[in-house]
């Protein structure tokens, strides 16, 4: 009887730890997104009207680009998930059949073309809302935000 109670206690702890881990990832993701919004807002110095028009377009663009990244990763996972070739490397690619390689290549190329078209569409939409100077500032701000984020990640890894 006690063994069942201990087993249930261990299962409950493991489940709560897993839920906490998932919640923590979401919290971190939300904090990064909030920081990015503040960083970009500060860099662009948007007016209220510009912000009202800009953020829905920007958020939809980011969501679509994120989905395209996930699709590209999933296309490459076909190569990585094979037990004989668990990692994508030159050796694993040598073992890949030409038909499989062509299929993955075409899929990834299609996704990258969609990504490019989305970026062009996004910039076109922005040009009707923001000045070209602010669009260039946005591109610089996104790059600077990434640099800052990677810098913080490196610092956190050194602390750990």
C-alpha positions in Angstrom: 0.0 0.0 0.0 2.8 2.4 0.9 4.6 1.6 -2.4 1.5 2.7 -4.3 1.3 5.9 -2.3 5.0 6.6 -3.0 4.6 5.8 -6.6 1.6 8.2 -6.9 3.6 10.9 -5.1 6.5 10.5 -7.5 4.2 10.7 -10.5 2.5 13.8 -9.1 5.9 15.5 -8.6 7.1 14.6 -12.1 3.8 15.9 -13.6 4.0 19.2 -11.7 7.7 19.6 -12.6 6.8 19.1 -16.3 4.0 21.6 -16.1 6.2 24.1 -14.3 8.8 23.7 -17.0 6.3 24.3 -19.8 4.9 27.3 -17.9 8.4 28.7 -17.4 9.2 28.4 -21.1 6.0 30.3 -21.9 6.8 33.0 -19.3 10.3 33.4 -20.7 8.9 33.6 -24.3 6.4 36.2 -23.2 9.1 38.2 -21.4 11.2 38.2 -24.5 8.3 39.3 -26.7 7.4 42.1 -24.2 11.0 43.3 -24.2 11.1 43.2 -28.0 8.0 45.3 -28.3 9.4 47.9 -25.8 12.8 47.9 -27.6 11.3 48.4 -31.0 8.8 51.0 -29.8 11.7 52.9 -28.2 13.8 52.7 -31.3 11.1 53.7 -33.7 9.4 56.4 -31.6 6.0 55.7 -33.1 3.1 58.1 -32.8 -0.1 56.7 -31.3 -1.7 56.4 -34.8 1.4 54.7 -36.3 1.5 52.2 -33.3 -2.2 51.3 -33.7 -1.6 50.5 -37.4 1.9 49.0 -37.1 1.6 46.5 -34.3 -1.2 44.3 -35.7 0.6 44.1 -39.0 4.0 43.4 -37.3 2.5 40.7 -35.0 0.8 38.9 -37.9 4.0 39.0 -39.9 6.1 37.7 -37.0 3.5 34.9 -36.5 3.7 33.9 -40.1 7.5 34.0 -40.3 7.7 31.9 -37.1 5.4 29.3 -38.7 7.5 29.2 -41.8 10.6 28.6 -39.6 8.8 25.7 -37.9 7.8 24.3 -41.2 11.4 24.4 -42.5 12.7 22.7 -39.3 10.0 20.0 -39.6 11.0 19.5 -43.3 14.6 18.9 -42.2 13.5 16.6 -39.3 12.8 13.9 -41.8 16.5 13.6 -42.1 17.3 14.1 -38.5 14.7 11.7 -37.0 15.9 8.6 -38.8 17.5 6.5 -36.1 20.4 5.6 -38.4 21.2 9.3 -38.9 20.0 11.2 -35.8 21.8 14.4 -36.6 21.9 16.4 -39.8 25.4 16.3 -41.0 27.5 15.7 -44.1 27.7 11.9 -43.2 23.9 11.7 -42.8 23.3 13.5 -46.1 25.6 11.1 -47.8 23.3 8.3 -46.8 20.2 10.2 -48.0 18.5 8.9 -51.2 18.5 11.4 -54.0 14.7 11.3 -54.2 14.4 12.1 -50.5 16.9 14.9 -50.9 15.1 16.4 -53.8 11.8 16.3 -51.9 13.3 18.0 -48.9 15.1 20.5 -51.1 12.0 21.5 -52.9 10.0 21.8 -49.7 12.6 24.0 -48.0 13.0 26.1 -51.2 9.2 26.6 -51.3 9.1 27.7 -47.7 12.0 30.1 -48.2 10.3 31.6 -51.2 7.1 32.0 -49.2 9.2 33.7 -46.4 10.7 36.1 -49.0 7.3 36.9 -50.4 5.9 37.5 -46.9 8.8 39.9 -46.1 8.2 41.8 -49.3 4.5 42.1 -48.6 5.2 43.2 -45.0 7.5 45.9 -46.1 5.0 47.0 -48.7 2.3 47.3 -46.1 4.6 49.2 -43.8 5.5 51.7 -46.4 1.9 52.9 -46.4 2.0 53.4 -42.6 5.6 54.4 -41.8 8.2 56.5 -43.4 11.0 54.7 -45.2 13.4 56.1 -42.6 11.4 54.3 -39.8 11.2 51.1 -41.8 15.0 51.2 -42.0 15.1 51.9 -38.2 12.9 48.9 -37.7 15.3 46.6 -39.5 18.2 48.0 -37.5 16.2 47.7 -34.3 15.4 44.0 -35.0 19.1 43.3 -35.6 20.1 45.1 -32.5 17.5 43.3 -30.4 18.8 40.0 -31.6 22.4 41.0 -30.7 21.2 42.1 -27.2 19.3 38.9 -26.7 22.2 36.7 -27.7 24.5 38.7 -25.4 22.2 38.2 -22.5 21.9 34.5 -23.3 25.7 34.2 -23.3 25.9 36.0 -20.0 23.3 33.7 -18.4 25.2 30.6 -19.6 28.4 31.9 -18.1 26.6 32.4 -14.8 25.2 28.9 -14.8 
